[in-house]
Every structure is written in structure tokens, then in C-alpha cells.
Amino acid sequence: MNNKNYTIAVLIDWISSPYHIELIAGLEEAGRNRNVNIITFVGGSLNSPKKYESRSNYLYDFILHDCIDGIIIESGLLGLYSSKNDIVHFLSKFTPVPVVSISAILDTIPSIVIDNGKGLEKIILHLINEHHCKTFAFISGPDGNTDSQERFQVYKKTLMNNNIDINPDLVFPGSFVHTSGKKAVQILIDERHITPDAIVCANDDMAMGAIEELASRNIRVPEEIAVVGFDDQLDSRYHDPPLTTVRRPLFKIGEKAIDILLKHLQNKKVPEIITLDTEPVIRMSCGCPDKDIPQHQSLSCSLLPQNTQYIIQLLSIYRSLGYLRDINRMKDFFLSAFPGMGIERCFYSVFKGNNVAVTELLLSYSHNRECTITDKGDLYSLKTFIKERVLIKDRVFTFRLISLVYDSHILGLLGYENQKESTIFDSTLRTSFLVNIMTGLTLHHML
């Protein structure tokens, strides 16, 4: 079978953080370069205690076996609240479709992971040897997350090897999100009244949250406390101060995942585990001048657009959302705004009650400037809808499907195809724009 016929489903929990955006952008670019279609299913973590997230899991039930040639799953994120056995059991329903796992090693499934050790060990040794840090705090990721556990083990081993005590009062649970970094600092300073020399965070989001919380208490980074992260998200170099961190090769992960699936589909032998190296990135949050001179690993996906006029255009589009109060104005707005935002195709459908098997189409847009918005749309079975509205045969495409849920109420399904990803700014603004406007359409439909 020719690569042009391949369609790969990517399963991920959400698509809001720089980590998510860069990973998906890398997978989509690798797909385009290999004439492979990519459909991203954004359906939340499995078995999440958060109602809005667990209710989004229905989306994974509508992955079409007869239309999908392979699956790539971000197991570390989908499995935040699940065991590895739970993930393997979840994936068994897609048999015989081949699967590649990212971020977690799964039995019998080719897996791509990173070496959490080398890069982080070098960062901690840098803090000890170059900045003479003697007391350390650690902010971990979610319980059960493999990457978080491995990073904590590296932290403990490196400190022990350098005769530095590990104080349990300086280890804080986190959740890989910005707010958990802030919360850890609140406990550290306000409750435990300890000021360490350095805070090591299991990812960049928590490191940035920690720095923000320290700044709110007039505690200077790095003059009083050094803070380091992990991932090297695109925004980490633009943070104040620029974040010393460990670089995870996100674009290379995407390329490897697709290449493994292609080899499998061509009946070639594939490795069970691929481990990619990480490397330290020394910036200012540890106390050094910013030495990160080389360009970021992703030359096609940066943080901000270089064209100032384009930024103004996007912000103007986003501000205009507040003036949309009727369907007729919405249609004109979409026809003028979508091309400038790089949206090729878009649809939004709502469900009848909480019955996700049947969906009602409210919005349909295509790049040839056809746009339909209605109060009462055509009804489809969701599987038929995805097959007819997402899959196309005349060219390579990338498509994203996002479940919109409020609390435990499933609102609808947003789908869109975008042109080649250019910046994190674009992607974040585009997704926020679409989610907000489709929520408005839902309210309009209900009233």
C-alpha cells in the first residue's frame, strides 16, 4: 500500500499547553512530509476524576477501524489516572490496527520514550557544582506517571551521590499544570517556612507557576532561589527569567512514531522500545547568562508570529467575538475570519441530549468560502458523520476533533483542519477562538 493511502489517528487528552501544541504540530508536519493523513482525537485522560474530562472519553469510541491504518497514543497523558494494564486493555478494542505508544512503555506495543536521566542529572549537577546549591525542593508530576517517577528517582539518586540530604518536607505533589507549581510554593513558603537554594520541577509548566508565585512574594529568581524545569516548551525561553530546563525532542518523537507505524504497515520489523536522548538547556533561571544560542529544535513552529500586522489581525478577530449576537453576522464573520486564521475546514455539531451516537450539524465551513449555519441541522450517526465530513481522498490532510463538555454535560463536537502550524500563538488563539464561538452556538441552539 502507498503511503498516500495511510490515515493515522492520534489520541491525546487536550491541546492547550505548549507541550501539546508542539507535539501535535510535529506529528502533523511529519505526516505531511510522508503523505500521511493525521486525525487527532482530543478526548481527555481516561478514567479522570474530573467530570468534564471523563465525559469526553466517548470520542475514542468513534475511531473508525475501517478508515484508520494506525494509532499513536500519548499514553503518559491519557493514562494519568489509569494503570498501564488499563491502557493496554483500552487499546485492545482497536485490534488489529497497529498502535505506537508515546511517553510510556506498554507491553506488546512499540513505545517511544525519553531518557529522563542524563539531561536532568546534568542540570542538578550544574546547580550543585556551578551555583553551589545545597538544599533542594522537588515538585513532582501526577501519581503513577512514569516520566514523573523517573525524574524523581534521578533527583534522589543525584543528591545522594553528592552527599546532599533529601528532605521529605521539600518534596511536593504536582499535576504537570501551572497552578500546581504555584500551590507547591505556597506550601513551601507559607506553611513550612523553608527557603531552599533550588527548586527542581518535573515539567516547565510547574516551574513557571513556581517562579510566578515566588515573584508574588518578592522572592527573586535566580538571585534567591534557582528554579529549573523539564521539557523545554517553546515559551520557556521567553519566560522571565528564561527557564533553565531539559530539552525533550518533541518533533523527533512525532517523526519516530509515524516512521514506526509505516514500517509496521509495510511488514517490516520494528523495535519494541525506542529511547531518545534529552539534553540540558542552560538559561537564566539557574543563575547563568542565557547560553541557548542555537535555534529551537522546531524551525517550523515558534512561539510568536514575526509579522506584527498578523498579530494585530488575529487579536482583532478574537476581540470581535464579543459582538457576535446573531447567526447572520456569525456567517459573515466566519467567511472573513477563517481564511486569515488558516482554517481550511470546520464543523460543529451538537448531540441530542447525552446521546452521542446521533449528532446535529450546526456549522459547516470549507476553504472555498462555503459556510452554513443553522438553528436546526441535519442529523447524522456520529460514525457516518466523521467518515463523510473528516475523511477526504484527493489530498493529504490533518484534522483535529475536540469534544466540548461543560461539567458532566456533553455540548458538542468541534472539528477543524488547519494549514501548516506556524506558531504556538496561532494555535492557542485558534483553538480558544473556536471553542468559545462553538459554545456560543450551543447556547443559541438551546434558546
C-alpha positions as CSV (number, residue, x, y, z in Angstrom):
1,M,0.0,0.0,0.0
2,N,1.3,3.5,-0.9
3,N,1.9,5.9,2.0
4,K,-0.7,8.3,0.5
5,N,-3.4,5.9,1.5
6,Y,-2.5,5.8,5.1
7,T,-4.5,7.6,7.8
8,I,-3.3,7.7,11.4
9,A,-5.3,8.5,14.4
10,V,-3.6,10.4,17.2
11,L,-5.1,10.1,20.7
12,I,-4.3,12.9,23.2
13,D,-6.0,14.4,26.3
14,W,-6.1,18.0,25.3
15,I,-4.4,20.5,23.0
16,S,-3.9,23.7,25.1
17,S,-0.4,23.7,26.5
18,P,2.8,24.4,24.5
19,Y,3.8,20.7,25.1
20,H,0.5,19.5,23.5
21,I,0.7,22.0,20.7
22,E,4.3,21.3,19.7
23,L,3.9,17.5,19.9
24,I,0.8,17.6,17.7
25,A,2.4,20.1,15.3
26,G,5.4,17.7,15.0
27,L,3.2,14.8,14.3
28,E,1.2,16.7,11.7
29,E,4.3,18.0,9.9
30,A,5.8,14.5,9.9
31,G,2.6,13.3,8.4
32,R,2.6,15.9,5.6
33,N,6.2,15.1,4.8
34,R,5.3,11.4,4.4
35,N,2.0,11.8,2.6
36,V,0.1,10.5,5.7
37,N,-3.2,11.9,6.9
38,I,-3.4,12.7,10.6
39,I,-6.6,12.9,12.6
40,T,-6.2,14.0,16.2
41,F,-8.8,12.8,18.7
42,V,-8.9,15.2,21.7
43,G,-10.9,13.3,24.3
44,G,-9.4,13.8,27.7
45,S,-7.5,11.4,30.0
46,L,-9.0,8.0,30.6
47,N,-10.9,7.4,33.9
48,S,-10.3,11.0,35.0
49,P,-11.9,12.1,38.3
50,K,-12.8,15.4,36.5
51,K,-16.3,15.1,35.1
52,Y,-15.7,17.2,32.1
53,E,-12.7,15.1,31.1
54,S,-14.1,11.6,31.7
55,R,-17.3,12.6,29.7
56,S,-15.1,13.5,26.8
57,N,-13.8,9.9,26.6
58,Y,-16.8,9.0,24.3
59,L,-14.8,10.4,21.4
60,Y,-12.4,7.4,21.4
61,D,-15.3,5.1,20.7
62,F,-15.8,6.6,17.3
63,I,-12.4,5.9,15.9
64,L,-13.2,4.1,12.7
65,H,-11.4,0.7,12.3
66,D,-12.1,0.5,8.6
67,C,-10.7,4.0,7.9
68,I,-7.7,4.1,10.2
69,D,-4.5,2.4,9.4
70,G,-2.7,3.1,12.7
71,I,-2.9,4.7,16.1
72,I,-0.5,6.9,18.0
73,I,-1.4,7.4,21.7
74,E,0.2,9.8,24.2
75,S,0.0,7.2,26.9
76,G,1.5,9.3,29.6
77,L,-1.3,11.9,29.3
78,L,-4.2,9.5,28.6
79,G,-3.0,7.3,31.4
80,L,-2.7,10.0,34.1
81,Y,-5.4,8.2,36.1
82,S,-5.0,4.7,34.7
83,S,-2.6,1.8,35.1
84,K,-0.6,0.6,32.1
85,N,-2.8,-2.5,32.1
86,D,-5.8,-0.3,31.8
87,I,-4.3,1.5,28.8
88,V,-3.4,-1.8,27.1
89,H,-7.0,-3.1,27.7
90,F,-8.4,0.2,26.3
91,L,-6.2,-0.2,23.1
92,S,-7.3,-3.9,22.7
93,K,-10.6,-2.7,21.2
94,F,-8.7,-1.3,18.2
95,T,-7.2,-4.7,17.3
96,P,-5.8,-5.4,14.7
97,V,-5.0,-1.8,14.0
98,P,-1.3,-1.2,14.9
99,V,-0.5,1.1,17.8
100,V,2.5,3.1,18.8
101,S,2.8,4.5,22.4
102,I,4.4,7.8,23.3
103,S,5.7,8.6,26.8
104,A,5.1,5.2,28.4
105,I,6.3,1.7,27.7
106,L,3.3,-0.7,27.1
107,D,3.6,-4.4,26.9
108,T,3.4,-5.8,23.3
109,I,3.2,-2.3,21.8
110,P,6.1,-0.4,20.2
111,S,6.9,2.5,22.6
112,I,8.8,5.8,22.2
113,V,10.2,7.2,25.5
114,I,12.8,9.6,26.5
115,D,15.9,9.2,28.7
116,N,14.8,11.2,31.7
117,G,18.1,10.6,33.4
118,K,21.0,12.2,31.6
119,G,19.6,15.6,30.9
120,L,18.1,16.1,34.4
121,E,21.2,14.7,36.2
122,K,23.4,17.3,34.3
123,I,21.1,20.1,35.3
124,I,21.2,19.1,39.0
125,L,24.9,18.7,38.9
126,H,25.2,22.1,37.3
127,L,23.2,23.6,40.3
128,I,25.5,21.8,42.8
129,N,28.8,22.5,41.1
130,E,28.4,25.8,39.4
131,H,25.9,27.5,41.7
132,H,26.8,25.7,45.0
133,C,23.2,24.8,45.8
134,K,22.9,22.6,48.9
135,T,19.2,22.5,49.7
136,F,16.8,21.3,47.1
137,A,13.0,21.1,46.7
138,F,11.2,18.9,44.1
139,I,7.8,19.4,42.5
140,S,6.6,16.1,41.0
141,G,4.0,15.2,38.4
142,P,0.9,13.1,38.9
143,D,1.0,9.9,40.9
144,G,1.6,6.9,38.7
145,N,3.0,8.9,35.8
146,T,6.1,7.1,34.6
147,D,8.0,10.3,33.5
148,S,7.4,11.9,36.8
149,Q,8.5,8.8,38.8
150,E,11.7,8.5,36.8
151,R,12.6,12.2,37.2
152,F,12.1,11.9,40.9
153,Q,14.4,8.9,41.1
154,V,17.0,10.8,39.2
155,Y,16.6,13.7,41.6
156,K,17.1,11.5,44.6
157,K,20.0,9.5,43.2
158,T,21.9,12.6,42.1
159,L,21.5,14.3,45.5
160,M,22.5,11.1,47.3
161,N,25.6,10.7,45.1
162,N,26.6,14.2,46.1
163,N,26.0,13.7,49.9
164,I,23.0,16.0,49.9
165,D,20.1,15.1,52.2
166,I,16.7,14.5,50.7
167,N,14.2,16.3,53.0
168,P,10.6,14.8,52.6
169,D,9.3,18.3,53.6
170,L,10.8,19.6,50.4
171,V,9.0,17.2,48.0
172,F,5.6,18.3,46.7
173,P,3.0,16.6,44.7
174,G,2.1,18.2,41.4
175,S,0.0,17.6,38.4
176,F,2.1,18.9,35.5
177,V,0.0,22.1,35.4
178,H,0.9,25.7,36.2
179,T,-1.3,26.0,39.2
180,S,0.3,23.0,41.0
181,G,3.7,24.8,40.8
182,K,2.1,27.8,42.5
183,K,0.5,25.6,45.1
184,A,3.8,23.9,46.0
185,V,5.5,27.3,46.6
186,Q,2.6,28.4,48.7
187,I,3.0,25.4,51.0
188,L,6.8,25.7,50.9
189,I,6.9,29.4,52.0
190,D,3.7,29.9,53.9
191,E,3.3,26.6,55.8
192,R,6.8,25.0,56.0
193,H,8.7,28.3,56.1
194,I,11.6,26.8,54.2
195,T,13.7,28.7,51.6
196,P,15.7,26.1,49.5
197,D,18.6,27.1,47.2
198,A,16.9,25.5,44.2
199,I,13.5,24.1,43.1
200,V,13.6,21.3,40.6
201,C,10.3,20.8,38.8
202,A,9.2,17.8,36.8
203,N,8.0,20.0,33.9
204,D,8.2,23.5,32.6
205,D,4.6,24.5,33.4
206,M,5.0,23.9,37.1
207,A,8.4,25.7,37.0
208,M,6.8,28.7,35.5
209,G,4.0,28.6,38.1
210,A,6.6,28.3,40.9
211,I,8.5,31.3,39.6
212,E,5.3,33.3,39.3
213,E,4.4,32.5,42.9
214,L,7.8,33.3,44.2
215,A,7.7,36.7,42.4
216,S,4.4,37.5,44.1
217,R,6.3,37.2,47.4
218,N,9.1,39.3,46.2
219,I,11.5,36.3,46.2
220,R,13.8,36.8,43.3
221,V,14.7,34.0,40.8
222,P,17.6,33.2,40.4
223,E,19.2,35.6,43.0
224,E,17.5,34.0,46.0
225,I,16.2,30.7,44.6
226,A,17.1,28.9,41.4
227,V,14.3,27.2,39.5
228,V,14.6,24.6,36.7
229,G,12.1,22.7,34.7
230,F,11.8,19.8,32.2
231,D,10.5,19.7,28.5
232,D,11.9,22.9,27.0
233,Q,8.5,24.1,25.9
234,L,8.7,26.8,23.3
235,D,7.6,29.5,25.8
236,S,10.3,28.6,28.3
237,R,13.0,30.7,26.5
238,Y,10.7,33.7,26.6
239,H,9.8,33.4,30.2
240,D,11.1,36.0,32.8
241,P,13.7,34.8,33.6
242,P,14.3,32.5,30.7
243,L,13.9,28.9,32.1
244,T,16.8,26.5,32.6
245,T,15.3,23.2,31.6
246,V,15.8,19.8,30.0
247,R,15.0,19.6,26.3
248,R,12.7,16.8,25.2
249,P,12.9,16.2,21.4
250,L,9.2,16.6,20.6
251,F,9.4,16.9,16.9
252,K,11.7,13.9,16.7
253,I,9.2,11.9,18.8
254,G,6.5,12.6,16.2
255,E,8.7,11.6,13.3
256,K,9.8,8.4,15.0
257,A,6.2,7.4,15.9
258,I,5.0,7.8,12.3
259,D,8.0,6.0,10.9
260,I,7.5,3.0,13.2
261,L,3.8,2.8,12.1
262,L,4.8,3.0,8.4
263,K,7.4,0.2,8.9
264,H,4.8,-1.9,10.6
265,L,2.2,-1.4,7.8
266,Q,4.9,-2.4,5.3
267,N,5.5,-5.6,7.2
268,K,9.0,-4.5,8.4
269,K,10.4,-5.3,11.8
270,V,10.0,-2.6,14.3
271,P,11.8,-2.1,17.7
272,E,9.8,-2.7,20.9
273,I,11.3,0.4,22.6
274,I,13.0,3.5,21.2
275,T,14.6,5.8,23.8
276,L,15.5,9.3,22.7
277,D,18.1,11.4,24.5
278,T,17.4,14.6,26.4
279,E,19.8,17.5,26.9
280,P,20.2,20.3,29.4
281,V,19.4,23.9,28.3
282,I,21.1,26.5,30.4
283,R,19.3,29.8,30.7
284,M,18.9,32.4,33.4
285,S,16.6,30.9,35.9
286,C,19.5,28.9,37.5
287,G,21.7,32.0,37.7
288,C,23.6,31.7,34.4
289,P,23.6,34.1,31.4
290,D,21.4,32.6,28.6
291,K,23.6,30.3,26.6
292,D,20.8,28.8,24.5
293,I,22.1,30.3,21.2
294,P,21.1,27.6,18.8
295,Q,17.7,27.7,17.3
296,H,15.0,25.6,18.9
297,Q,14.6,22.0,17.6
298,S,11.4,23.1,15.7
299,L,12.2,25.5,12.9
300,S,8.6,25.4,11.7
301,C,6.8,26.1,14.9
302,S,7.8,29.1,17.0
303,L,6.1,31.0,19.8
304,L,5.1,34.2,18.2
305,P,4.5,35.4,14.6
306,Q,7.2,37.6,13.2
307,N,4.6,39.7,11.3
308,T,3.3,42.4,13.7
309,Q,0.3,43.1,11.4
310,Y,-0.7,39.4,11.6
311,I,-0.7,39.5,15.4
312,I,-2.9,42.6,15.3
313,Q,-5.3,40.9,12.8
314,L,-5.6,37.8,15.0
315,L,-6.3,39.8,18.1
316,S,-8.8,41.9,16.3
317,I,-10.6,38.7,15.2
318,Y,-10.6,37.4,18.8
319,R,-12.0,40.7,20.2
320,S,-14.8,40.7,17.6
321,L,-16.2,37.6,19.2
322,G,-17.9,39.8,21.8
323,Y,-20.0,41.5,19.2
324,L,-21.5,38.3,17.7
325,R,-25.1,38.1,18.8
326,D,-27.0,36.7,15.8
327,I,-26.4,33.9,13.2
328,N,-26.3,36.2,10.1
329,R,-23.4,38.2,11.5
330,M,-21.7,34.9,12.5
331,K,-21.7,33.6,9.0
332,D,-20.2,36.8,7.6
333,F,-17.6,36.8,10.4
334,F,-16.6,33.2,9.7
335,L,-16.2,33.8,6.0
336,S,-13.9,36.8,6.6
337,A,-12.0,35.4,9.7
338,F,-11.4,31.7,8.9
339,P,-9.1,32.2,5.9
340,G,-6.9,34.6,7.9
341,M,-6.7,32.1,10.7
342,G,-5.5,29.3,8.4
343,I,-8.7,27.2,8.9
344,E,-9.3,25.1,5.8
345,R,-12.4,23.2,7.0
346,C,-14.5,23.4,10.2
347,F,-17.7,21.9,11.5
348,Y,-19.6,22.0,14.8
349,S,-22.3,19.6,15.8
350,V,-24.4,19.1,18.9
351,F,-25.9,15.9,20.4
352,K,-29.5,15.1,21.2
353,G,-29.4,15.1,25.0
354,N,-26.4,13.0,26.1
355,N,-26.9,10.5,23.2
356,V,-23.5,10.8,21.4
357,A,-24.5,8.3,18.7
358,V,-26.6,10.9,16.9
359,T,-25.3,14.4,16.1
360,E,-26.9,17.5,14.7
361,L,-24.8,19.7,12.4
362,L,-25.0,23.4,13.2
363,L,-22.0,24.8,11.4
364,S,-20.2,23.7,8.2
365,Y,-17.3,25.7,6.6
366,S,-14.9,24.9,3.8
367,H,-12.0,26.7,2.3
368,N,-13.8,27.5,-0.9
369,R,-15.8,30.0,1.2
370,E,-18.9,27.9,1.7
371,C,-20.4,28.4,5.1
372,T,-23.7,27.1,6.5
373,I,-25.1,27.9,10.0
374,T,-28.5,26.8,11.1
375,D,-30.7,26.6,14.1
376,K,-31.8,23.1,13.2
377,G,-29.3,21.0,11.3
378,D,-29.3,17.6,9.6
379,L,-29.0,14.5,11.9
380,Y,-26.2,12.0,11.4
381,S,-24.9,9.0,13.2
382,L,-21.5,10.2,14.6
383,K,-19.6,7.4,12.8
384,T,-21.1,8.3,9.4
385,F,-20.6,12.0,10.2
386,I,-16.9,11.5,10.8
387,K,-16.5,9.4,7.7
388,E,-18.3,11.9,5.5
389,R,-17.0,15.1,7.0
390,V,-13.5,14.4,8.0
391,L,-12.0,11.9,5.5
392,I,-11.1,13.2,2.1
393,K,-9.3,11.3,-0.7
394,D,-7.9,13.9,-3.1
395,R,-5.1,15.3,-0.9
396,V,-3.2,14.8,2.3
397,F,-4.9,16.4,5.3
398,T,-4.6,16.9,9.1
399,F,-7.7,17.2,11.1
400,R,-8.5,17.8,14.8
401,L,-11.6,16.6,16.6
402,I,-12.3,18.2,20.0
403,S,-15.1,17.2,22.5
404,L,-16.7,20.2,24.1
405,V,-18.0,19.3,27.6
406,Y,-19.3,21.5,30.4
407,D,-19.2,19.8,33.8
408,S,-20.9,16.4,33.0
409,H,-22.8,17.8,30.0
410,I,-21.6,16.9,26.5
411,L,-22.2,20.0,24.4
412,G,-20.9,19.1,21.0
413,L,-18.1,18.1,18.7
414,L,-15.7,20.6,17.1
415,G,-13.7,19.6,14.1
416,Y,-11.3,21.6,12.0
417,E,-8.5,21.4,9.5
418,N,-5.7,24.0,9.7
419,Q,-2.9,24.9,7.4
420,K,0.6,24.1,8.4
421,E,1.2,25.1,12.0
422,S,3.3,28.3,12.3
423,T,3.3,29.5,15.9
424,I,2.1,28.5,19.3
425,F,0.4,31.9,19.4
426,D,-1.7,30.9,16.3
427,S,-2.6,27.5,17.6
428,T,-3.6,28.7,21.1
429,L,-5.6,31.6,19.8
430,R,-7.3,29.5,17.1
431,T,-8.3,26.7,19.5
432,S,-9.6,29.2,22.1
433,F,-11.5,31.1,19.4
434,L,-13.2,28.0,18.1
435,V,-14.1,26.6,21.5
436,N,-15.6,29.9,22.6
437,I,-17.6,30.5,19.4
438,M,-18.9,27.0,19.3
439,T,-20.0,27.3,22.9
440,G,-21.9,30.4,21.9
441,L,-23.5,28.5,19.0
442,T,-24.6,25.8,21.5
443,L,-26.3,28.4,23.7
444,H,-28.0,29.9,20.6
445,H,-29.3,26.5,19.6
446,M,-30.7,25.8,23.1
447,L,-32.5,29.2,23.5
